[in-house]
Amino acid sequence: MEVEESITKAAHRDPNSAYQSSSEEWLLLRVGALPRNSLGWFRCGVGFYNKKDFTKAIECFEKSVQLDPLNYNAYQIMARACIAVNRKDDAIAALKQSVMLDNPSDWQLLVELTSMKD
């Protein structure tokens, strides 16, 4: 039911509108489909991140880790997107998840962000 409502909303939205739709609405409107697995949501997140649409990227990464809580790559890039939109606490939470999943590359940024918190 939720996807059907999103499709209906997206179908009535002007693709050139300045309205900032959710990542789901954007994908339904522009692509006509939604990812069905964690990797699909992750790759969409990377696409939005590369376009500097960090809010949509974060939504996609959140969906990715809901489907696969062990996807440290999604936490890693989600943290960077959170930093880009000044969501420092969310970035720290994502980095903590990443390092808890044995991703050593995020320790440096985690230390830097948490030391700035004091």
TIVO-2410 file (N, C-alpha, C; in nm, 3 decimals):
# residues 118
REC num residu      c1      c2      c3 atome chaine
REC   1      M   0.083  -0.120   0.000     N      A
REC   1      M   0.000   0.000   0.000    CA      A
REC   1      M   0.086   0.126   0.000     C      A
REC   2      E   0.193   0.126   0.080     N      A
REC   2      E   0.280   0.243   0.091    CA      A
REC   2      E   0.345   0.276  -0.043     C      A
REC   3      V   0.392   0.174  -0.115     N      A
REC   3      V   0.455   0.197  -0.245    CA      A
REC   3      V   0.352   0.250  -0.345     C      A
REC   4      E   0.230   0.198  -0.340     N      A
REC   4      E   0.125   0.246  -0.430    CA      A
REC   4      E   0.095   0.393  -0.407     C      A
REC   5      E   0.093   0.435  -0.280     N      A
REC   5      E   0.070   0.577  -0.249    CA      A
REC   5      E   0.184   0.662  -0.301     C      A
REC   6      S   0.307   0.615  -0.287     N      A
REC   6      S   0.422   0.689  -0.337    CA      A
REC   6      S   0.418   0.701  -0.488     C      A
REC   7      I   0.376   0.594  -0.555     N      A
REC   7      I   0.366   0.598  -0.701    CA      A
REC   7      I   0.261   0.700  -0.743     C      A
REC   8      T   0.147   0.702  -0.675     N      A
REC   8      T   0.041   0.798  -0.706    CA      A
REC   8      T   0.090   0.940  -0.686     C      A
REC   9      K   0.156   0.967  -0.573     N      A
REC   9      K   0.210   1.101  -0.548    CA      A
REC   9      K   0.312   1.140  -0.654     C      A
REC  10      A   0.401   1.048  -0.684     N      A
REC  10      A   0.507   1.077  -0.781    CA      A
REC  10      A   0.450   1.102  -0.920     C      A
REC  11      A   0.346   1.028  -0.956     N      A
REC  11      A   0.287   1.043  -1.089    CA      A
REC  11      A   0.225   1.181  -1.109     C      A
REC  12      H   0.181   1.244  -1.001     N      A
REC  12      H   0.117   1.375  -1.010    CA      A
REC  12      H   0.215   1.491  -0.989     C      A
REC  13      R   0.341   1.460  -0.971     N      A
REC  13      R   0.440   1.563  -0.944    CA      A
REC  13      R   0.513   1.600  -1.073     C      A
REC  14      D   0.538   1.726  -1.089     N      A
REC  14      D   0.614   1.776  -1.203    CA      A
REC  14      D   0.761   1.743  -1.184     C      A
REC  15      P   0.824   1.669  -1.275     N      A
REC  15      P   0.964   1.630  -1.257    CA      A
REC  15      P   1.058   1.750  -1.252     C      A
REC  16      N   1.017   1.864  -1.303     N      A
REC  16      N   1.102   1.982  -1.303    CA      A
REC  16      N   1.070   2.076  -1.187     C      A
REC  17      S   0.981   2.034  -1.100     N      A
REC  17      S   0.941   2.115  -0.986    CA      A
REC  17      S   1.058   2.134  -0.890     C      A
REC  18      A   1.058   2.245  -0.820     N      A
REC  18      A   1.162   2.273  -0.720    CA      A
REC  18      A   1.137   2.195  -0.592     C      A
REC  19      Y   1.020   2.133  -0.580     N      A
REC  19      Y   0.986   2.056  -0.461    CA      A
REC  19      Y   1.089   1.945  -0.439     C      A
REC  20      Q   1.139   1.935  -0.319     N      A
REC  20      Q   1.236   1.832  -0.285    CA      A
REC  20      Q   1.162   1.707  -0.238     C      A
REC  21      S   1.138   1.614  -0.326     N      A
REC  21      S   1.067   1.491  -0.291    CA      A
REC  21      S   1.161   1.396  -0.218     C      A
REC  22      S   1.103   1.292  -0.161     N      A
REC  22      S   1.184   1.189  -0.096    CA      A
REC  22      S   1.259   1.111  -0.203     C      A
REC  23      S   1.355   1.034  -0.160     N      A
REC  23      S   1.431   0.952  -0.255    CA      A
REC  23      S   1.337   0.854  -0.326     C      A
REC  24      E   1.241   0.798  -0.252     N      A
REC  24      E   1.146   0.704  -0.315    CA      A
REC  24      E   1.064   0.773  -0.423     C      A
REC  25      E   1.010   0.891  -0.390     N      A
REC  25      E   0.930   0.963  -0.490    CA      A
REC  25      E   1.015   0.999  -0.611     C      A
REC  26      W   1.137   1.043  -0.588     N      A
REC  26      W   1.227   1.081  -0.698    CA      A
REC  26      W   1.252   0.961  -0.788     C      A
REC  27      L   1.284   0.846  -0.727     N      A
REC  27      L   1.312   0.725  -0.805    CA      A
REC  27      L   1.190   0.680  -0.883     C      A
REC  28      L   1.073   0.683  -0.819     N      A
REC  28      L   0.951   0.641  -0.889    CA      A
REC  28      L   0.920   0.734  -1.005     C      A
REC  29      L   0.939   0.863  -0.984     N      A
REC  29      L   0.909   0.961  -1.087    CA      A
REC  29      L   1.007   0.954  -1.203     C      A
REC  30      R   1.134   0.944  -1.172     N      A
REC  30      R   1.238   0.950  -1.276    CA      A
REC  30      R   1.275   0.814  -1.334     C      A
REC  31      V   1.268   0.709  -1.251     N      A
REC  31      V   1.312   0.577  -1.294    CA      A
REC  31      V   1.194   0.482  -1.313     C      A
REC  32      G   1.091   0.500  -1.232     N      A
REC  32      G   0.973   0.415  -1.242    CA      A
REC  32      G   0.982   0.289  -1.160     C      A
REC  33      A   1.081   0.281  -1.071     N      A
REC  33      A   1.098   0.160  -0.989    CA      A
REC  33      A   1.177   0.196  -0.863     C      A
REC  34      L   1.173   0.103  -0.768     N      A
REC  34      L   1.249   0.117  -0.645    CA      A
REC  34      L   1.343  -0.002  -0.629     C      A
REC  35      P   1.457   0.018  -0.565     N      A
REC  35      P   1.544  -0.097  -0.538    CA      A
REC  35      P   1.473  -0.200  -0.452     C      A
REC  36      R   1.513  -0.325  -0.470     N      A
REC  36      R   1.449  -0.433  -0.395    CA      A
REC  36      R   1.540  -0.496  -0.291     C      A
REC  37      N   1.665  -0.447  -0.283     N      A
REC  37      N   1.757  -0.506  -0.186    CA      A
REC  37      N   1.855  -0.400  -0.135     C      A
REC  38      S   1.934  -0.439  -0.039     N      A
REC  38      S   2.027  -0.348   0.026    CA      A
REC  38      S   2.127  -0.288  -0.072     C      A
REC  39      L   2.181  -0.372  -0.159     N      A
REC  39      L   2.279  -0.322  -0.256    CA      A
REC  39      L   2.218  -0.219  -0.350     C      A
REC  40      G   2.094  -0.239  -0.391     N      A
REC  40      G   2.027  -0.142  -0.477    CA      A
REC  40      G   2.012  -0.008  -0.409     C      A
REC  41      W   1.967  -0.010  -0.282     N      A
REC  41      W   1.952   0.115  -0.207    CA      A
REC  41      W   2.088   0.181  -0.184     C      A
REC  42      F   2.191   0.098  -0.159     N      A
REC  42      F   2.325   0.152  -0.141    CA      A
REC  42      F   2.372   0.223  -0.267     C      A
REC  43      R   2.355   0.160  -0.382     N      A
REC  43      R   2.402   0.220  -0.508    CA      A
REC  43      R   2.323   0.348  -0.539     C      A
REC  44      C   2.193   0.350  -0.509     N      A
REC  44      C   2.115   0.474  -0.525    CA      A
REC  44      C   2.172   0.582  -0.434     C      A
REC  45      G   2.205   0.545  -0.311     N      A
REC  45      G   2.263   0.641  -0.218    CA      A
REC  45      G   2.392   0.699  -0.271     C      A
REC  46      V   2.476   0.615  -0.329     N      A
REC  46      V   2.602   0.663  -0.387    CA      A
REC  46      V   2.573   0.759  -0.503     C      A
REC  47      G   2.472   0.727  -0.583     N      A
REC  47      G   2.434   0.816  -0.693    CA      A
REC  47      G   2.391   0.953  -0.644     C      A
REC  48      F   2.303   0.954  -0.544     N      A
REC  48      F   2.260   1.083  -0.486    CA      A
REC  48      F   2.377   1.155  -0.420     C      A
REC  49      Y   2.464   1.081  -0.352     N      A
REC  49      Y   2.581   1.141  -0.288    CA      A
REC  49      Y   2.669   1.210  -0.393     C      A
REC  50      N   2.693   1.141  -0.503     N      A
REC  50      N   2.777   1.197  -0.609    CA      A
REC  50      N   2.713   1.321  -0.672     C      A
REC  51      K   2.580   1.328  -0.670     N      A
REC  51      K   2.508   1.446  -0.721    CA      A
REC  51      K   2.499   1.556  -0.615     C      A
REC  52      K   2.556   1.528  -0.497     N      A
REC  52      K   2.553   1.620  -0.382    CA      A
REC  52      K   2.411   1.643  -0.329     C      A
REC  53      D   2.324   1.545  -0.350     N      A
REC  53      D   2.190   1.548  -0.291    CA      A
REC  53      D   2.197   1.460  -0.165     C      A
REC  54      F   2.257   1.518  -0.062     N      A
REC  54      F   2.292   1.441   0.056    CA      A
REC  54      F   2.171   1.391   0.135     C      A
REC  55      T   2.063   1.467   0.135     N      A
REC  55      T   1.943   1.423   0.208    CA      A
REC  55      T   1.888   1.295   0.147     C      A
REC  56      K   1.877   1.291   0.015     N      A
REC  56      K   1.828   1.168  -0.050    CA      A
REC  56      K   1.929   1.055  -0.033     C      A
REC  57      A   2.057   1.087  -0.036     N      A
REC  57      A   2.159   0.984  -0.016    CA      A
REC  57      A   2.142   0.920   0.121     C      A
REC  58      I   2.124   1.002   0.224     N      A
REC  58      I   2.107   0.949   0.360    CA      A
REC  58      I   1.984   0.859   0.368     C      A
REC  59      E   1.874   0.900   0.306     N      A
REC  59      E   1.753   0.816   0.305    CA      A
REC  59      E   1.784   0.679   0.245     C      A
REC  60      C   1.856   0.678   0.134     N      A
REC  60      C   1.889   0.551   0.067    CA      A
REC  60      C   1.981   0.465   0.153     C      A
REC  61      F   2.081   0.526   0.214     N      A
REC  61      F   2.171   0.449   0.300    CA      A
REC  61      F   2.097   0.393   0.420     C      A
REC  62      E   2.002   0.470   0.474     N      A
REC  62      E   1.922   0.420   0.586    CA      A
REC  62      E   1.841   0.298   0.544     C      A
REC  63      K   1.784   0.301   0.424     N      A
REC  63      K   1.708   0.186   0.375    CA      A
REC  63      K   1.800   0.067   0.352     C      A
REC  64      S   1.921   0.095   0.304     N      A
REC  64      S   2.019  -0.011   0.279    CA      A
REC  64      S   2.054  -0.084   0.408     C      A
REC  65      V   2.083  -0.009   0.515     N      A
REC  65      V   2.122  -0.076   0.639    CA      A
REC  65      V   2.003  -0.138   0.712     C      A
REC  66      Q   1.881  -0.091   0.684     N      A
REC  66      Q   1.764  -0.160   0.739    CA      A
REC  66      Q   1.755  -0.300   0.682     C      A
REC  67      L   1.789  -0.313   0.554     N      A
REC  67      L   1.783  -0.444   0.489    CA      A
REC  67      L   1.906  -0.529   0.516     C      A
REC  68      D   2.020  -0.464   0.539     N      A
REC  68      D   2.144  -0.535   0.568    CA      A
REC  68      D   2.223  -0.458   0.672     C      A
REC  69      P   2.199  -0.484   0.800     N      A
REC  69      P   2.265  -0.409   0.907    CA      A
REC  69      P   2.417  -0.430   0.911     C      A
REC  70      L   2.470  -0.522   0.834     N      A
REC  70      L   2.614  -0.548   0.831    CA      A
REC  70      L   2.685  -0.472   0.720     C      A
REC  71      N   2.612  -0.389   0.647     N      A
REC  71      N   2.670  -0.317   0.534    CA      A
REC  71      N   2.746  -0.193   0.584     C      A
REC  72      Y   2.871  -0.214   0.622     N      A
REC  72      Y   2.949  -0.102   0.676    CA      A
REC  72      Y   2.977   0.005   0.571     C      A
REC  73      N   2.978  -0.032   0.444     N      A
REC  73      N   2.998   0.069   0.339    CA      A
REC  73      N   2.887   0.173   0.341     C      A
REC  74      A   2.764   0.129   0.366     N      A
REC  74      A   2.652   0.223   0.371    CA      A
REC  74      A   2.667   0.316   0.491     C      A
REC  75      Y   2.707   0.261   0.606     N      A
REC  75      Y   2.730   0.347   0.723    CA      A
REC  75      Y   2.842   0.447   0.695     C      A
REC  76      Q   2.945   0.400   0.628     N      A
REC  76      Q   3.062   0.484   0.601    CA      A
REC  76      Q   3.026   0.606   0.517     C      A
REC  77      I   2.956   0.585   0.408     N      A
REC  77      I   2.923   0.698   0.321    CA      A
REC  77      I   2.807   0.778   0.379     C      A
REC  78      M   2.717   0.713   0.451     N      A
REC  78      M   2.609   0.786   0.519    CA      A
REC  78      M   2.669   0.888   0.615     C      A
REC  79      A   2.774   0.849   0.686     N      A
REC  79      A   2.839   0.941   0.780    CA      A
REC  79      A   2.890   1.065   0.707     C      A
REC  80      R   2.950   1.046   0.593     N      A
REC  80      R   3.003   1.159   0.517    CA      A
REC  80      R   2.891   1.248   0.464     C      A
REC  81      A   2.779   1.187   0.425     N      A
REC  81      A   2.664   1.266   0.381    CA      A
REC  81      A   2.607   1.346   0.500     C      A
REC  82      C   2.604   1.285   0.617     N      A
REC  82      C   2.555   1.355   0.737    CA      A
REC  82      C   2.645   1.474   0.770     C      A
REC  83      I   2.774   1.458   0.755     N      A
REC  83      I   2.867   1.569   0.778    CA      A
REC  83      I   2.836   1.683   0.681     C      A
REC  84      A   2.808   1.648   0.556     N      A
REC  84      A   2.782   1.749   0.453    CA      A
REC  84      A   2.659   1.834   0.484     C      A
REC  85      V   2.563   1.778   0.560     N      A
REC  85      V   2.442   1.854   0.594    CA      A
REC  85      V   2.438   1.890   0.742     C      A
REC  86      N   2.555   1.893   0.803     N      A
REC  86      N   2.570   1.935   0.943    CA      A
REC  86      N   2.491   1.850   1.043     C      A
REC  87      R   2.485   1.721   1.018     N      A
REC  87      R   2.423   1.628   1.112    CA      A
REC  87      R   2.533   1.548   1.182     C      A
REC  88      K   2.612   1.618   1.260     N      A
REC  88      K   2.732   1.560   1.321    CA      A
REC  88      K   2.701   1.440   1.410     C      A
REC  89      D   2.599   1.450   1.493     N      A
REC  89      D   2.565   1.338   1.582    CA      A
REC  89      D   2.526   1.214   1.503     C      A
REC  90      D   2.452   1.234   1.394     N      A
REC  90      D   2.415   1.120   1.309    CA      A
REC  90      D   2.539   1.062   1.240     C      A
REC  91      A   2.632   1.150   1.202     N      A
REC  91      A   2.756   1.104   1.140    CA      A
REC  91      A   2.836   1.018   1.238     C      A
REC  92      I   2.845   1.064   1.362     N      A
REC  92      I   2.918   0.988   1.463    CA      A
REC  92      I   2.852   0.853   1.487     C      A
REC  93      A   2.719   0.850   1.493     N      A
REC  93      A   2.648   0.723   1.513    CA      A
REC  93      A   2.675   0.626   1.397     C      A
REC  94      A   2.674   0.677   1.274     N      A
REC  94      A   2.701   0.592   1.158    CA      A
REC  94      A   2.844   0.541   1.159     C      A
REC  95      L   2.938   0.627   1.196     N      A
REC  95      L   3.079   0.585   1.203    CA      A
REC  95      L   3.100   0.480   1.311     C      A
REC  96      K   3.031   0.495   1.424     N      A
REC  96      K   3.041   0.395   1.529    CA      A
REC  96      K   2.991   0.259   1.480     C      A
REC  97      Q   2.881   0.260   1.406     N      A
REC  97      Q   2.830   0.134   1.349    CA      A
REC  97      Q   2.933   0.075   1.254     C      A
REC  98      S   2.994   0.158   1.173     N      A
REC  98      S   3.092   0.112   1.076    CA      A
REC  98      S   3.212   0.046   1.144     C      A
REC  99      V   3.268   0.112   1.245     N      A
REC  99      V   3.385   0.054   1.311    CA      A
REC  99      V   3.348  -0.070   1.394     C      A
REC 100      M   3.225  -0.075   1.446     N      A
REC 100      M   3.181  -0.194   1.518    CA      A
REC 100      M   3.170  -0.314   1.423     C      A
REC 101      L   3.157  -0.285   1.294     N      A
REC 101      L   3.152  -0.392   1.194    CA      A
REC 101      L   3.292  -0.421   1.137     C      A
REC 102      D   3.394  -0.378   1.211     N      A
REC 102      D   3.534  -0.404   1.176    CA      A
REC 102      D   3.581  -0.332   1.050     C      A
REC 103      N   3.532  -0.210   1.030     N      A
REC 103      N   3.582  -0.128   0.920    CA      A
REC 103      N   3.686  -0.032   0.978     C      A
REC 104      P   3.814  -0.065   0.966     N      A
REC 104      P   3.918   0.016   1.030    CA      A
REC 104      P   3.936   0.155   0.969     C      A
REC 105      S   3.893   0.174   0.847     N      A
REC 105      S   3.918   0.302   0.780    CA      A
REC 105      S   3.839   0.419   0.841     C      A
REC 106      D   3.736   0.391   0.919     N      A
REC 106      D   3.655   0.500   0.977    CA      A
REC 106      D   3.701   0.545   1.115     C      A
REC 107      W   3.799   0.478   1.172     N      A
REC 107      W   3.846   0.517   1.305    CA      A
REC 107      W   3.899   0.660   1.306     C      A
REC 108      Q   3.975   0.698   1.206     N      A
REC 108      Q   4.034   0.832   1.204    CA      A
REC 108      Q   3.927   0.940   1.207     C      A
REC 109      L   3.829   0.931   1.117     N      A
REC 109      L   3.724   1.032   1.112    CA      A
REC 109      L   3.641   1.031   1.241     C      A
REC 110      L   3.616   0.913   1.295     N      A
REC 110      L   3.541   0.903   1.420    CA      A
REC 110      L   3.615   0.975   1.534     C      A
REC 111      V   3.745   0.954   1.545     N      A
REC 111      V   3.824   1.020   1.648    CA      A
REC 111      V   3.822   1.172   1.626     C      A
REC 112      E   3.838   1.213   1.501     N      A
REC 112      E   3.838   1.357   1.471    CA      A
REC 112      E   3.705   1.422   1.507     C      A
REC 113      L   3.594   1.359   1.470     N      A
REC 113      L   3.462   1.416   1.498    CA      A
REC 113      L   3.430   1.418   1.648     C      A
REC 114      T   3.465   1.309   1.716     N      A
REC 114      T   3.432   1.303   1.859    CA      A
REC 114      T   3.521   1.396   1.940     C      A
REC 115      S   3.643   1.421   1.895     N      A
REC 115      S   3.729   1.513   1.970    CA      A
REC 115      S   3.682   1.656   1.951     C      A
REC 116      M   3.615   1.686   1.841     N      A
REC 116      M   3.561   1.821   1.816    CA      A
REC 116      M   3.435   1.845   1.899     C      A
REC 117      K   3.376   1.739   1.951     N      A
REC 117      K   3.251   1.748   2.026    CA      A
REC 117      K   3.273   1.810   2.165     C      A
REC 118      D   3.393   1.794   2.218     N      A
REC 118      D   3.423   1.844   2.353    CA      A
REC 118      D   3.425   1.993   2.363     C      A
***
